[in-house]
Amino acid sequence: MASYILSRSTRINNYSPNPPLPLTCRPSELIYPRNVPADARTNVPSPRQFGITDFEDLQIPTPDGQSLHALFLRPPKSRYRRNLTVIMFHGNAGNIGHRVPIAKAIQDTLHCNVFMLEYRGYGMSTGTPDEAGLKIDAQTGLDYLRERAETRDSKFVVYGQSLGGAVAINLVATNQEQGDIAGLILENTFLSIRKLIPTWVFAWSVMS
């Protein structure tokens, strides 16, 4: 199920100021509109713009030679701080900087670390996105946190938004035996492309 969802997703997040993508786009551009908005590959908002000062801006290598941009955000020091890290997988448009306000809300509520990973081909990450690549990216992010001294003993909650929900489901499903994943959060995720936009699927099958 996770593999099917990941390969068939075409939901575009709510970037209302931008016009919808035309149906003449190739399916890959509908599934992974990484250039929406127009400066999404070059302008990644910093956590500082949202009042977060304790963070790291990272580049993490993948086993297949790509470099993934990521942000590691620490919560303000307090007695409520938890040994918990939320791993965030974003939707199929924009970049991780656009989701920093969500990460801040999670921090304020759970008093935990938040790790935001940018898929290959998005924002400041190298490469071109596809199903196999996104699975590698997600596993690379989790492996990095498992090896990082600050988080190796942490519990993880995996959060997926839209397309990121499929990425999150697949990651959790393939990493249950280790026992360090404590939860899964899905936002605006979908069952299948046919349930999402069935008329587009029919139109593309006719044109192709």
HELIX and SHEET records of a PDB file:
HELIX    1   1 ALA A    2  ARG A    8  1                                   7    
HELIX    2   2 PRO A   27  ILE A   31  1                                   5    
HELIX    3   3 PRO A   47  PHE A   50  5                                   4    
HELIX    4   4 ILE A   96  ARG A   99  5                                   4    
HELIX    5   5 VAL A  100  LEU A  110  1                                  11    
HELIX    6   6 GLU A  131  GLU A  147  1                                  17    
HELIX    7   7 LEU A  163  ALA A  173  1                                  11    
HELIX    8   8 ILE A  193  LEU A  196  1                                   4    
HELIX    9   9 PRO A  198  MET A  207  1                                  10    
SHEET    1   A 6 PHE A  55  PRO A  61  0                                        
SHEET    2   A 6 SER A  67  LEU A  73 -1                                        
SHEET    3   A 6 ASN A 113  LEU A 117 -1                                        
SHEET    4   A 6 LEU A  84  PHE A  89  1                                        
SHEET    5   A 6 LYS A 155  GLN A 161  1                                        
SHEET    6   A 6 ILE A 181  GLU A 187  1                                        
END                                                                             
